[in-house]
């Protein structure tokens, strides 16, 4: 099982849909070779250097954390059932309420759709808070997500980064 990397009052908790098999095996978030999360985070301005997956805990040093909506690891997020999202919702709400991030960023639309029960979700900022945190939905950085190039991802994440700068 992949452990959350979170602390109270972070600026952002990034929420993946669920762990990939490699991440669950390694015990490190976004450790799959084709996942672009760490590269995108750096290129978008969140970190001054590219964090390596094995150093994922260092993300806390920048005021960010990592979690997943569903704990079960799969090779593809579309292997998850509606029941798995439904079963995860209450514990996820408890976690966000306890840790109180300023923003919760869902990586991809699937988890936020399931948790909000909304049929249509736009990219970017959402009109409703989630357990007191502002919500953004950004494209998933999985290498399986071919709908977004590296440049598209960096642009999307960079726009969010600019919004949260105080």
Protein Blocks (a to p, Z undefined) as FASTA:
>chain_A
ZZddddehifbdcddfbdcfklmmnopahkafklcklmmmmmnopambdcdfklmmmmmm
nopacddfblbdcfbfklpcfklmmmmmmmmmmmmmmnopabdcdedjklmmmmnopabd
cehjdfbdeehiacdddddfbfklmmbcfklmmmmmmmmmmmmpZZ
